[in-house]
Amino acid sequence: MERNEHMQEYEVVWEIFNECANNQMRDVFFKEITTDDPEAEVRKLLKDSADAVITREDMSDGSIVFHVDASGLLQRYSFTPV
């Protein structure tokens, strides 16, 4: 991939919350990516969930958090600039 001046490197934390009410555990994945469109990256990861509801939250420290409800499965993608 050719890198241009608009591309930003992010550490991404992807959390999948457990659907069981009595289990507070969640799956957590870490990844580093370079992109100029974090929301497009989230949509790529959700390719099987066309009906997913995505809410973007821009944080004061420059990170971006996407809250996702994919057919009742709650997920969070946190993009932190590196």
Stockholm file with secondary structure:
# STOCKHOLM 1.0

chainA/1-82         MERNEHMQEYEVVWEIFNECANNQMRDVFFKEITTDDPEAEVRKLLKDSADAVITREDMSDGSIVFHVDASGLLQRYSFTPV
#=GR chainA/1-82 SS CCCCTTCEEEEEEEEEECSCTTCCCEEEEEEEEEESCHHHHHHHHTTTCTTCEEEEEECTTSCEEEEEEETTEEEEEEEEEC
#=GC SS_cons        CCCCTTCEEEEEEEEEECSCTTCCCEEEEEEEEEESCHHHHHHHHTTTCTTCEEEEEECTTSCEEEEEEETTEEEEEEEEEC
//
